[in-house]
Amino acid sequence: MAVPAVHGPEDGERDSDGDVNCEVTGFVLSGRGLPTVYVSGDNASIRTLAEIARRVPEIDVAVLNAGAVRVAATFDGRPLSLDSRRAAAACGPRRRRRDDHRARRWNAPRMAA
């Protein structure tokens, strides 16, 4: 399933399609008997991560782009994607799944930036 992503600061100027910088997409991948995997795309928005976690609460693995891409002339050099600090904070503390004591489940991101 395709899910939204924000390629730049949440408060960045949006184009006529509502995109910051350009259109980007994340994905939630799942299948019977398989872990549910969220792939963030070039997302920089903690708010978007929180919304996806609310929509799909059973995410087993989150693959977050944490490269902190910056373009000096764009958004005053603020990141176009998550940095490692914000990605780690978004994941929050891990909790154990009921059905497998070795597996960890992704918690909904905290809203703090």
Contacts in CASP RR format, 6 or more apart in sequence:
PFRMAT RR
TARGET T0000
AUTHOR 0000-0000-0000
METHOD contacts of the structure
MODEL  1
MAVPAVHGPEDGERDSDGDVNCEVTGFVLSGRGLPTVYVSGDNASIRTLA
EIARRVPEIDVAVLNAGAVRVAATFDGRPLSLDSRRAAAACGPRRRRRDD
HRARRWNAPRMAA
1 27 0 8 1.000
1 28 0 8 1.000
1 30 0 8 1.000
1 56 0 8 1.000
2 25 0 8 1.000
2 26 0 8 1.000
2 27 0 8 1.000
3 25 0 8 1.000
3 26 0 8 1.000
3 27 0 8 1.000
3 28 0 8 1.000
3 38 0 8 1.000
3 52 0 8 1.000
3 55 0 8 1.000
3 56 0 8 1.000
4 25 0 8 1.000
4 26 0 8 1.000
4 48 0 8 1.000
4 51 0 8 1.000
4 52 0 8 1.000
5 24 0 8 1.000
5 25 0 8 1.000
5 26 0 8 1.000
5 40 0 8 1.000
5 41 0 8 1.000
5 42 0 8 1.000
5 43 0 8 1.000
5 45 0 8 1.000
5 48 0 8 1.000
6 20 0 8 1.000
6 24 0 8 1.000
6 43 0 8 1.000
6 44 0 8 1.000
6 45 0 8 1.000
6 48 0 8 1.000
7 19 0 8 1.000
7 20 0 8 1.000
7 21 0 8 1.000
7 22 0 8 1.000
7 23 0 8 1.000
7 24 0 8 1.000
7 42 0 8 1.000
7 43 0 8 1.000
7 44 0 8 1.000
7 80 0 8 1.000
7 81 0 8 1.000
8 20 0 8 1.000
8 21 0 8 1.000
8 44 0 8 1.000
8 45 0 8 1.000
8 75 0 8 1.000
8 78 0 8 1.000
8 79 0 8 1.000
8 80 0 8 1.000
8 81 0 8 1.000
9 20 0 8 1.000
9 44 0 8 1.000
9 75 0 8 1.000
9 78 0 8 1.000
9 79 0 8 1.000
10 20 0 8 1.000
10 44 0 8 1.000
10 45 0 8 1.000
10 46 0 8 1.000
10 47 0 8 1.000
10 48 0 8 1.000
12 20 0 8 1.000
12 75 0 8 1.000
13 20 0 8 1.000
14 20 0 8 1.000
17 23 0 8 1.000
21 74 0 8 1.000
21 75 0 8 1.000
21 80 0 8 1.000
24 41 0 8 1.000
24 42 0 8 1.000
24 43 0 8 1.000
25 41 0 8 1.000
26 38 0 8 1.000
26 39 0 8 1.000
26 40 0 8 1.000
26 41 0 8 1.000
26 43 0 8 1.000
27 38 0 8 1.000
27 39 0 8 1.000
27 41 0 8 1.000
28 36 0 8 1.000
28 37 0 8 1.000
28 38 0 8 1.000
28 39 0 8 1.000
28 52 0 8 1.000
28 56 0 8 1.000
28 59 0 8 1.000
29 36 0 8 1.000
29 37 0 8 1.000
29 38 0 8 1.000
29 39 0 8 1.000
30 36 0 8 1.000
30 37 0 8 1.000
35 60 0 8 1.000
35 61 0 8 1.000
35 103 0 8 1.000
36 56 0 8 1.000
36 58 0 8 1.000
36 59 0 8 1.000
36 60 0 8 1.000
36 61 0 8 1.000
37 59 0 8 1.000
37 60 0 8 1.000
37 61 0 8 1.000
37 62 0 8 1.000
37 63 0 8 1.000
38 52 0 8 1.000
38 56 0 8 1.000
38 59 0 8 1.000
38 61 0 8 1.000
38 62 0 8 1.000
38 63 0 8 1.000
38 106 0 8 1.000
39 63 0 8 1.000
40 49 0 8 1.000
40 62 0 8 1.000
40 63 0 8 1.000
40 64 0 8 1.000
40 65 0 8 1.000
40 82 0 8 1.000
41 65 0 8 1.000
41 81 0 8 1.000
42 65 0 8 1.000
42 69 0 8 1.000
42 80 0 8 1.000
42 81 0 8 1.000
43 49 0 8 1.000
43 64 0 8 1.000
43 65 0 8 1.000
43 81 0 8 1.000
43 82 0 8 1.000
44 79 0 8 1.000
44 80 0 8 1.000
44 81 0 8 1.000
44 82 0 8 1.000
44 86 0 8 1.000
46 86 0 8 1.000
46 89 0 8 1.000
46 90 0 8 1.000
46 109 0 8 1.000
46 110 0 8 1.000
46 111 0 8 1.000
46 112 0 8 1.000
46 113 0 8 1.000
47 111 0 8 1.000
49 64 0 8 1.000
49 90 0 8 1.000
49 109 0 8 1.000
50 108 0 8 1.000
50 109 0 8 1.000
50 110 0 8 1.000
50 111 0 8 1.000
52 59 0 8 1.000
53 59 0 8 1.000
53 106 0 8 1.000
53 107 0 8 1.000
53 108 0 8 1.000
53 109 0 8 1.000
54 108 0 8 1.000
57 108 0 8 1.000
58 105 0 8 1.000
59 105 0 8 1.000
59 106 0 8 1.000
60 97 0 8 1.000
60 103 0 8 1.000
60 105 0 8 1.000
60 106 0 8 1.000
61 106 0 8 1.000
62 91 0 8 1.000
62 106 0 8 1.000
64 82 0 8 1.000
64 87 0 8 1.000
64 90 0 8 1.000
64 91 0 8 1.000
65 81 0 8 1.000
65 82 0 8 1.000
66 81 0 8 1.000
66 82 0 8 1.000
66 83 0 8 1.000
66 84 0 8 1.000
66 86 0 8 1.000
66 87 0 8 1.000
67 79 0 8 1.000
67 81 0 8 1.000
67 82 0 8 1.000
67 83 0 8 1.000
67 84 0 8 1.000
68 79 0 8 1.000
68 81 0 8 1.000
68 82 0 8 1.000
68 83 0 8 1.000
68 84 0 8 1.000
69 79 0 8 1.000
69 80 0 8 1.000
69 81 0 8 1.000
70 77 0 8 1.000
70 78 0 8 1.000
70 79 0 8 1.000
70 80 0 8 1.000
71 77 0 8 1.000
71 80 0 8 1.000
74 80 0 8 1.000
79 86 0 8 1.000
82 90 0 8 1.000
86 113 0 8 1.000
89 109 0 8 1.000
89 110 0 8 1.000
89 112 0 8 1.000
90 109 0 8 1.000
90 110 0 8 1.000
91 106 0 8 1.000
91 107 0 8 1.000
91 109 0 8 1.000
92 107 0 8 1.000
92 109 0 8 1.000
92 110 0 8 1.000
93 107 0 8 1.000
94 104 0 8 1.000
94 105 0 8 1.000
94 106 0 8 1.000
94 107 0 8 1.000
95 104 0 8 1.000
95 105 0 8 1.000
95 107 0 8 1.000
96 103 0 8 1.000
96 104 0 8 1.000
96 105 0 8 1.000
97 103 0 8 1.000
97 104 0 8 1.000
97 105 0 8 1.000
END
